Amino acid sequence: MTATAPRPVPPQAPAIRCDSYGLKLQLAPWRFTLLHDRPDDVLLWVTRGQGRVIVNGVRRGISMNTALYLPAGTLFSVDLAPQAQALLVECPGGRVGILPKTTLLLRVRDSLSQAELTGEIDAMTRETQRGRAYLDDALEAHMRLIAVWLHRQTAAGAGEEPPDSAAQKLARRYAQAVVRSYAGPHPMGAFAEALDVTPTHLTRACRAACGRTAAEILTERRLHAARDLLETGTPSIKDIAQRLGFASPAYFTRFIRNHTGASPSELRFRARTRPARA
């Protein structure tokens, strides 16, 4: 019997990804502007302009030549000015063990260090575009060099840590609790009780730390999860509602419409008919 030739395996997207932040933002702005956490380690390298980020419940300013590193599981949102430019690198959490385990905000003033990071990301982009053999290995090697760069910048004193107020400490604890338990029926008051504070005190602390109330932080995280499941997943609307702790599909639909102006079905349809990026 003649052996059948194996079918060619279609190329898969690399696990480590790099892209222009602006292009990613055009596709789905909510993926960055809503508070959320990701299973990936994330690096945002701002090359032009300025903006603000919220990281674990605390608002920070970022500007040109700022590197923001976010380990997997960090609650964050990004709001850059319209003319700002940035590069984005995403790596599955734990894939590169040498990457830092804590968030970093680095103000890089040395031009050689700026060129080093830009050069590594540009090299990753070229590797991805060419799609040669051992692509994942090459990207992981570049990611390790980026990890070394992050550690060296930290050692050189580029990291910026503002004074840590009581409100910021509480906001961080709340952000970590939201990451763990946002997908459930618990209202904001239940989180406050678990943190041994009143809802009013928690709300006041969050507003002081990041400009959002405690309820808004929880709502944004649930909304991001809902949109992600609606626009990229296949679960039914009923299943998504149950997964995120809503009492009924009708209540979930009202929640989505109140915050987006569209129904869950409309959001899913728009995502599926959205033109792909060239």
SULCOR-V118793 format. One record per pair of residues at least 24 apart in sequence whose C-alpha atoms are under 6 Angstrom apart, sorted by sequence separation. I is the first residue (numbers start at 1). J is the second residue. If there is no record, write none. Layout:
I J
I J
This chain:
44 68
53 77
43 68
53 78
43 69
53 79
42 69
52 79
188 215
42 70
51 79
41 70
51 80
41 71
50 80
51 81
41 72
50 81
40 72
39 72
70 103
38 72
69 103
38 73
49 84
69 104
171 206
37 73
48 84
68 104
37 74
48 85
68 105
231 268
37 75
47 85
67 105
167 205
230 268
36 75
47 86
67 106
36 76
46 86
66 106
231 271
35 76
45 86
66 107
168 209
35 77
45 87
34 77
44 87
65 108
33 77
44 88
32 77
33 78
43 88
32 78
33 79
43 89
42 89
42 90
99 147
41 90
40 90
41 91
108 158
40 91
107 158
40 92
41 93
106 158
40 93
106 159
39 93
105 159
105 160
184 244
185 245
183 244
184 245
183 245
21 86
21 87
20 87
21 88
20 88
19 88
18 88
18 89
17 89
17 90
16 90
16 91
57 171
57 172
56 172
57 175
56 175
14 136
58 209
59 210
58 210
57 210
35 220
36 221
34 220
35 221
